[in-house]
Amino acid sequence: MDNDFSKPQRESAFGIIIMGAHTMLKIGRATFFLFVIAFVKMSSTSFTYLILGIAAIIIFSFIFAYLWYLKFTFFLDKEKQEFVVNKGIFNRDQVIIQLDKIQQVNINQNILQKIIGVYGLKIDTAGAHGEELSIKAIDETSAYNLKEHLLNRKTEVKAESEIEQENYATEEAPFLRISNRTLFKVGLTSNYGQSLALLAAFFYTVIYEGRQLLDAFKINKDEIQSTVTGMLTIVTVFILIACLLVVLLLINLVRTFYKYFELEISEHKNALLLSSGLIAKKNTLLSPNKVQITKYSQNYFQKKLNMLNISLKQAHFGQSKKGHEMQGNTLEIPGCNPAERDKLLKMILGDKPLKGKSFIPDWRFLNLPIFFKLVLPVAIFLIFAFNIPELKPFTGIAIPYFLIGVIMIYISYRRHRISVNQDFIIKKSGIWDISNEIINPNKIQAITTFQYPWHKGVDVGHLSLHTAAGQIHFKYGNYTEIKKLVNYWLYQIESKHEDWM
C-alpha cells in the first residue's frame, strides 16, 4: 500500500475477506436459531433449499464486501490538517476528522487478520458525535506510519525509512509490564459485576432459545419442569450456588487474560503506548493531555495483595443518536502496584497528586438513601407479605436486608470525600471498591451547584464538576465552602488559560 497518505487510497484487497466474514458473522448471529428450527422441521426434500439459503448468504456477504472495498477510500489533507474518509455503497458518506480531535489510534489484529497478515486500525475521536472510524485491513508498515501522521499532526509525509529510523530512535523499553501471575490475581479480585451480567445474559439467551428448540422438537415443557423441580433439594441448591461461583470466577479469569494478556506500557514520543491482548492484539497510542479524569481503585483483597486498578477517561462530548449524553472512552490498566501507579500518574498529570484540604459531607447524606432504598422497600414488602400467605414465611429476610443496607450506606458516607489543592481535585468514594478520581482544574468545563429547599437553613448543598469525560459529584457538603471552591476554580481557569485537551 502506498504510504503517501495525501492521495486517496483503498484498504488492502484482503479487506474483502475480512468484511465478508464480518458480514456473514452478523447475519449468522441473527438467523442461527431460525436455521436450526428450519432444519428440524423441514422435510428431507427441502434440505437442498436450506443449503442454497446458506450459500446465498455467503455470496451476498462477499458481494457486499467487494462493493464496500471499492467505495471505501481515505486520505490525509495536510493543508487543512484533516483525515478524510469516503465510504458507503448506496448512500455515500464523507467523514472528516480534524487531527487535533483524535484522542487515540488503536491498531488491532484478530485471528482472521493474523492468518491473512493484515491489521485493523481504529480512530477514536472527541468530535461532536463521538465518531469512531475503523479501517479493517491495512499492512503493518502503513498502519504504524498512518498512526504516526494522525497523532503527531505531520505536515509532510516522510519517507518510510525516515519514519522507521525515527520510531527506532524514540522507542523505549516498557516501564510497566503486567505478569500472568498478576492477571490471575486481578481475575480473582475484580470485575464481579461485569462477569455476573455476562453470565445472566448467557443464561437468558440459553433459556429463551431453548424454549424455541423445545417448541421445534415438540417436547413437553411441563414434564421437563416437573423433573427439574423434583431435583431441587437443599443439597442441590448449595451445589448449584457453588458451581455458579466457580463459573463466575472462571469467566472473570478468561475475560481478564483475553483482554489484558501481556499488557505493556511504554513512553513513546511524549505519549503512552499500551499493548495487550491474548487473541486480538491491541496497540493504543495515548497522548496524556487527552486524559480528562484519572482514576485508581482498590478493594480489600487487592489492598492485601498490594495491587490496584487504574482507569484513564478521555473525552467524548456531544450527544449520541438516541439523545443521551456520551461519556468518555476509558482505558483500563489493572494490577499496578503503588510505585507503578505513582509513575503513571506523574506521566499523565505532570506530578504526583497530593491530597490538600479535605471536605466531608453532612450527616444528612444518610437520610434519603436509607428512606428510599431501605425503609420504603421494606415497608412495601411487609405490607404484601402480611396480606399474601405465600410471602409470609419470607418476612425474616427484611431484617438482614435492612441491617446490611444501613451498613453499606454508612460506609458510603464515610468514604465520600473531596480533597482540593492548587493543582488537583481528588474525589474519593465507594463501598467495596474504593476509588479516587483525579482531575486538574483546567479540565473543568462547567460547574453546577444546587440545594434542596429544606437544606437552605442548614447550609447544605451539592456540587457537580462537568468534564468532557463525565461528571464528578460531591453531595451534601457545606454550601458556603462549596461556593468558595467554585470561585477559586473559576479564578484558576480564567487566570491560567490552559488548554483542556
Disulfide bonds with the S-S distance in Angstrom:
none
